[in-house]
């Protein structure tokens, strides 16, 4: 409950604070600043202004001097009253509330980002074979020094440069084995289609690289030299003669060397659904001469398929080796998962090898049980499992904490703004069902299920942006409705008459009442659906 109260308290207080501060700045008298509606629970007076904490915590308000158009206050300067001051002052006061909510995400997200003391360095860990980074000649272990002459130290700086350059050639300066070289790299244009239904499909640049090292996972022939040496199925091969292995090409070179002389391999077991390899051990392989080592790449060999999952419905089986996703070769689980996440609403295809045959299987992540407003997830996890090992890149000191915080905060705020605006547009155009809207119960769930502080602040940023845009809608009694009235007044050169205001206010109140009923019904249906599913009813 306390999370819910903090959620509402911060959002409402900050919104009303915008109206309050700008009114005070422009000389308009504020009679009351209230968090919540209804009777006062707590309060005090300072000067002419009362500060209240009211009983119903589902809103808030600022009461100005002269906010009744039919009864102007007497004996005071009109510029100190709300409805009788200059039009431009009224517009700024009304805009201040939504503006403060638009700015709140910056204030919420900047401090935790600025406190990030360590970041991932701009060192390539794994690359998707056949994709831009690999085709340009970049290899695992390369350190990126510059992009287009701009210094790059951290991974986020590399992502920033690449993301804003889809389809545009970039000049990379890298360091490899102590030597500096330049390579041209052209990020491919990728559409992030997860929000296609609401009409927002951003396009970004990607080179298909990750900072994490993914050493090869292997299977062995039962009676082959690798098995006799002590390598087991689904072991991760971490190093050869003390040199870390970054992928299958490195392993193939080490195996070729083992034909001529003994090679000491460091290997570790892998576990299903656990990326960190187990305790390592050493084995010696070679010299093999002309004998095959009896070792095979198992990086994308399916080890389990969940019942009733998209993978199960596609016909995927244990032992299948995934070769391609939507026609693009795959050699690393991270890039497969990334490809699926970019556009979960579009049916995909998997090319797999089963025995000696190659097959094309459909894979659809859309939940057949989902419907607008449902408590069920819209997209399902694939439900396929592989053995993999991921060694996260060691972090380095963050040399530019303020620049890092500004980039992360503005990028996230822009994303929240675009998604929220596209969602509202989708509601009015019919692309998004009204059942997707939620009320206090949804807000409670959003607040209650946020465990980490960063997640809590991120969700508050989402709701703040939604509150800002909703308040700007040209509906009477909302801030946007006041702006509409002021616009009409500016065009007519006189305020809207009593009859017009009355009709507008009744319309606005009726709309808000209908909206409140709708979101409460959606909340109840969503809760009932979730309860029914959990109890089997």
PEJORA-V57484 format. One record per backbone hydrogen bond with DSSP energy under -1.0 kcal/mol. NH is the residue of the N-H (numbers start at 1). CO is the residue of the C=O. E is the energy in kcal/mol with one decimal. If there is no record, write none. Layout:
# PEJORA-V57484
[[NH:CO:E] [NH:CO:E]]
This chain:
# PEJORA-V57484
[[5:1:-2.4] [6:2:-2.3] [7:3:-2.7] [8:4:-2.6] [9:5:-2.8] [10:6:-2.8] [11:7:-2.2] [12:8:-2.7] [13:9:-2.3] [14:10:-2.4] [15:11:-1.9] [16:12:-2.8] [17:13:-2.3] [18:14:-1.4] [19:15:-1.3] [20:16:-2.7] [21:17:-3.0] [22:18:-2.0] [23:19:-2.1] [24:20:-2.5] [25:21:-2.6] [26:22:-2.0] [27:24:-1.2] [28:23:-2.7] [29:80:-3.0] [31:63:-2.6] [32:63:-1.8] [33:50:-3.1] [34:61:-2.8] [35:52:-2.2] [36:59:-1.4] [37:56:-2.6] [41:53:-3.1] [42:53:-1.7] [44:51:-1.7] [46:49:-2.7] [49:46:-1.7] [50:31:-2.5] [51:44:-3.1] [52:33:-2.7] [53:42:-2.7] [54:35:-2.5] [55:39:-2.1] [56:37:-2.7] [61:34:-2.1] [63:32:-2.8] [65:29:-2.5] [71:68:-1.3] [80:77:-2.4] [81:78:-1.7] [82:65:-2.9] [83:66:-2.3] [90:86:-1.8] [91:87:-2.4] [92:88:-2.0] [93:89:-2.4] [94:90:-2.4] [95:91:-2.5] [96:92:-1.5] [99:95:-2.4] [100:96:-2.6] [101:97:-1.8] [102:98:-2.2] [103:99:-1.8] [104:100:-1.5] [107:103:-1.4] [108:104:-2.6] [109:105:-2.5] [110:106:-1.8] [113:109:-1.3] [114:110:-2.7] [115:111:-1.4] [116:113:-1.5] [119:396:-2.7] [122:153:-2.4] [123:121:-2.0] [124:142:-2.7] [125:210:-3.1] [126:210:-2.0] [128:208:-2.1] [131:128:-1.9] [133:207:-2.0] [135:131:-3.0] [136:132:-2.0] [137:134:-1.4] [138:133:-2.0] [141:124:-3.4] [142:139:-2.1] [143:175:-2.3] [144:122:-2.9] [145:173:-2.9] [146:173:-1.8] [147:150:-2.1] [148:171:-3.0] [150:147:-1.9] [152:145:-2.9] [155:120:-3.6] [158:154:-1.4] [159:155:-2.6] [160:156:-2.2] [161:157:-2.1] [162:158:-2.4] [163:159:-3.0] [164:160:-1.4] [165:162:-1.8] [167:187:-2.8] [168:165:-1.7] [170:185:-3.0] [172:183:-2.9] [173:146:-2.4] [174:181:-3.0] [175:143:-2.4] [176:179:-3.1] [179:176:-2.0] [181:174:-2.1] [183:172:-2.7] [185:170:-3.1] [188:206:-2.4] [190:204:-3.1] [192:202:-2.7] [193:191:-1.1] [196:193:-1.8] [198:195:-1.1] [199:196:-1.6] [200:195:-1.7] [204:190:-2.6] [205:163:-1.4] [206:188:-1.7] [210:126:-2.6] [213:391:-2.3] [218:235:-2.4] [219:296:-2.2] [221:294:-2.2] [224:221:-1.5] [226:293:-2.3] [228:224:-2.2] [229:225:-2.1] [231:226:-2.4] [234:218:-2.7] [235:232:-1.6] [236:268:-3.8] [237:216:-2.6] [238:266:-2.5] [239:266:-1.3] [240:243:-2.2] [241:264:-3.6] [243:240:-2.0] [245:238:-2.8] [251:247:-1.7] [252:248:-2.9] [253:249:-1.8] [254:250:-2.0] [255:251:-2.6] [256:252:-2.0] [257:253:-1.8] [258:254:-1.6] [260:257:-1.5] [261:257:-1.8] [263:285:-2.3] [265:283:-3.2] [266:239:-2.5] [267:281:-2.8] [268:236:-2.0] [274:271:-1.6] [278:269:-3.1] [281:267:-2.6] [283:265:-2.5] [285:263:-2.6] [288:258:-1.8] [289:259:-1.9] [291:288:-1.9] [296:219:-3.0] [298:217:-3.3] [301:298:-1.4] [302:320:-3.1] [303:385:-3.1] [304:385:-1.2] [306:383:-2.8] [309:306:-1.3] [311:382:-2.5] [313:309:-2.6] [314:310:-1.5] [315:312:-1.0] [316:311:-1.9] [319:302:-3.0] [320:317:-2.0] [321:353:-2.1] [322:300:-2.6] [323:351:-3.6] [324:351:-1.5] [325:328:-2.5] [326:349:-3.0] [328:325:-2.3] [330:323:-3.0] [336:332:-1.5] [337:333:-3.0] [338:334:-2.1] [339:335:-2.1] [340:336:-1.9] [341:337:-2.2] [342:338:-1.5] [346:343:-1.5] [348:363:-3.0] [350:361:-3.3] [351:324:-2.6] [352:359:-2.8] [353:321:-2.5] [354:357:-2.8] [357:354:-2.0] [359:352:-3.0] [361:350:-3.4] [363:348:-2.9] [367:378:-2.4] [370:367:-1.4] [374:371:-2.7] [380:365:-2.9] [385:304:-2.3] [390:275:-2.4] [391:213:-3.1] [396:119:-2.9] [398:117:-3.3] [404:400:-2.8] [405:401:-2.5] [406:402:-2.5] [407:403:-2.3] [408:404:-2.7] [409:405:-2.6] [410:406:-2.6] [411:407:-2.3] [412:408:-2.1] [413:409:-2.7] [414:410:-2.4] [415:411:-2.0] [416:412:-2.5] [417:413:-2.6] [418:414:-2.6] [419:415:-2.5] [420:416:-2.5] [421:417:-2.7] [422:418:-2.6] [423:419:-2.3] [424:420:-2.3] [425:421:-2.5] [426:422:-2.4] [427:423:-1.8] [428:424:-1.8] [429:425:-1.7] [431:426:-1.2] [432:426:-2.1] [436:433:-1.8] [437:434:-1.6] [443:439:-2.4] [444:440:-2.7] [445:441:-2.3] [446:442:-2.8] [447:443:-2.5] [448:444:-3.1] [449:445:-2.1] [450:447:-1.2] [456:452:-2.2] [457:453:-2.6] [458:454:-2.0] [459:455:-2.3] [460:456:-1.9] [461:457:-2.1] [462:458:-1.9] [463:459:-2.2] [464:460:-2.4] [465:461:-2.1] [466:462:-2.1] [467:463:-2.6] [468:464:-2.2] [469:465:-2.3] [470:466:-2.6] [471:467:-2.1] [473:470:-1.3] [475:473:-2.8] [478:475:-2.1] [480:471:-3.1] [482:478:-1.8] [483:479:-2.2] [484:480:-2.0] [485:481:-2.2] [486:482:-2.5] [487:483:-2.3] [488:484:-2.4] [489:485:-2.4] [490:486:-2.4] [491:487:-2.0] [492:488:-2.8] [493:489:-1.8] [501:497:-2.4] [502:498:-2.5] [503:499:-2.4] [504:500:-2.3] [505:501:-2.8] [506:502:-2.5] [507:503:-2.4] [508:504:-2.7] [509:505:-2.9] [510:506:-2.5] [511:507:-2.5] [512:508:-2.6] [513:509:-2.5] [514:510:-2.5] [515:511:-2.6] [516:512:-2.8] [517:513:-2.4] [518:514:-2.4] [519:515:-2.7] [520:516:-2.2] [521:517:-2.5] [522:518:-2.6] [523:519:-2.7] [524:520:-2.6] [525:521:-2.9] [526:522:-2.8] [527:523:-2.6] [528:524:-3.1] [529:525:-2.8] [530:526:-2.1] [531:527:-2.9] [532:528:-2.9] [533:529:-2.1] [534:530:-2.2] [535:531:-2.0] [537:532:-1.7]]
